[in-house]
Amino acid sequence: MKNNSLAIMLLALFTLGIFAFKTKKQQYIVDPSKSSLVWIGKKATGEHTGNIAIEKGAFQFEDARLKSGSFDIDTRTITDNDITDKDNNAKLVGHLKSDDFFSAETYPRASLVITNVTPAGGGNYTIKANLTIKGITNEIGFPALVSLSGKQLNATAKITIDRTKYNIKFRSKSFFENLGDKFIYDNFDLVVSLVATAQ
């Protein structure tokens, strides 16, 4: 009888231990209507900035820590926010969608897929991810801030990208000479603000 009681007690403790150490997983789905992606491109004589629409995205958490995630953007939605003249604005946007830049009709979707996450405390993370633009994938790294409040997730990051690695070489000094003040810097920035809800 004592042996049976001991066995039952050990089984109960083992079962409780499994539940105590069970990983809590949670998925958050990005809300495109509440999220934003701002691009900033610089040239010798100034800069331009605009938006690109987030198409979809999701993040996976384990024990309230970010483990993985991804999001897609629709390159056909690119806009410019700083040129007030309607015709000039349309001209720049059309050029950005062309093969000189994002080839939006051929490659309507760009994507970022997280491959490694290192917590840095206080909701800060160091992220490594595969970024695909124009069908070309490169690994990038950047810091991100992720916060949870109830069922809502907010994530922000500033990502610097070398456009020439994605075959976007228009007026790049790395490939063309004698551009004078017509050159465009190789690096551009994406300012990401994502809002997601627990599922």
N, C-alpha and C positions, 0 to 999 in steps of 0.2 A: 504493500500500500504506500509506504513511504517513497519507494522508487517511482511509483506512478505519479505521486504528487510532485515529486522533484522534476520529473520529465515534463509534466503539464506546466509547471512554473517556468522551466527553461524555454519551452516552446512559446509561452506567452511573452517572455522577455525578448526572445528572438524576433517574434512578430512585431512587437512594439518598436524594436530597433530598426526594422526594415522601414516602418512608416516614419520613424523619426528622421531617418537619413534619406528619405525619398526626395529626389530632385523635383522642385516645383517648376514646371515649364509654362510659359505664357507667350502667346503670339499677339502682336499688335499690327493692325492693318492701317496703312497710310490713307489719310483722307486728302485726296488731291485738291478739293475745294478750299481746304484750310492751310495747305502747304504752298511753299513758293521756292522758286529757283531763280536767282538773279545772276546774270553773267556780266563780267566787266572786262572789256578788251582795251588795251592801250596802244597808242601809236605815237610817233615822234611829236605830233602837233596836238595831242590831247587824248581823249578816251571816249568810248561809247559804253552804254549800259542798257540792259533790257531784261526781259523775262523769258523763260521757257517753261512750259507746263509739265508738271509731274503727272505721269500717266497712271502709275500704280506702284505699290511697294509694300513691304512687310518686314517686321523685325521679330527675332526670336530671343526670348530671355530665359535664363535658368537661375532660379533663386534670386530674382530681381536684378540680375546682371545681364547686360547685353552679350549675346553669344554670336549672332549672325544676322544677316539682313540683306536687303537689296531694294533698289527702286529703278524704275524706267522713266525716261523723259521722251516727249514727242518733239523731235527737232523741227517739225513743220509748224510749230506754234511760236517759234522765236519772234520776239518783238524788240523794238528799240524804244527807249523811254526819253532820250535826251534831244532828239531832232524834232523841232516843232513844225517845220515845213512839211506838209503832207506828202508832197512828191518826193522830196529828198529822203524822207523817212522810208517810204515805200521802196525807193531805189536801194537803200542800204539793206533793208530786210530781205529784199529779193536777192541781193548779192550774198548775204549770209546763208541763204538757203541753197545757193548755187554750188556747183562743183568746186569753186575756188575755196569754199569753206565746208559746210556741213552736208552737202549733197542730200538735202532733206527728202526729196522724192525717192531717191534710191535707197537711202538709209534713214527711214522715218523714226527709228527708235535708237536711242542710246541707253546704256544701262550701267549701273554700278552694283557690283556684288561683293560684299564683305568676305574676306578670306581669313582674317585674323583680328582678334580684339584683345587689347591689353588695358585693363582697368588702371586708371591713374588717380583714383580717389575723387570724392565729391561729385560724382556723375561724369567725370572727365574720362575719356578713353583715347588711346592711340589706335588708329584704325589702319589696316592694310586692306586694299580692295582691288578688284579687277575692274577697270573702266573700259568700256567698249564704245567707240565712236567711229562711224563710217566702216563698221565691220572689223575694226582693228582693236585688239585688246592689249592693254598695258597695265602693269601693277603700279598703284599709286599709294601714298601714305599721307595721312592728315590727322590732326586732333579733332575731336568732336565732344560736344557737351550734350548729355542725354539725361532728361529728368522725367520722373514718373509722379503723377498726381491722380490718385484714384485709378480710373480706367484709361486715363489719357497719358500719352507719351509726347514729349516735345524734344526734338533733336535739332541741333544747329551745328554747322561746320562751314569753314571757308577752305575750299579746295583749289590749289594752284595747279594748272595743267599746261604742259608743253604741247602746243597744238601740232607742232611738226611731227610728233610721234604718231599722229593720226592722219598723216598725209595732208595736212592743212599748211601749205607752204607759201601761200600768197603773200608777197612782199616781205618775206622773211630774210633778214640779213645773213642768216645761217646758210642760205642757198642762193641768194641773188646779190650782186654787187651794184654799186652806183645808184642806190635807191634815194640818196639824199635824205630829205625829210619826209619821204613817202613810205618809209618802212613801218611795219607793224610788229610789235614785240611778240616773241614766240610764246611767252606765257600769258594765259588769261585766267581769271578767277571765276569760280562758281560759289556763290553764297547760298547755302542750303538751309532751309527752315522747314522741318517736317512735323506734322501733327498726325498722330496715329491713335487708334482706339483698341483696347483689349478685346479679344474675341473669346 
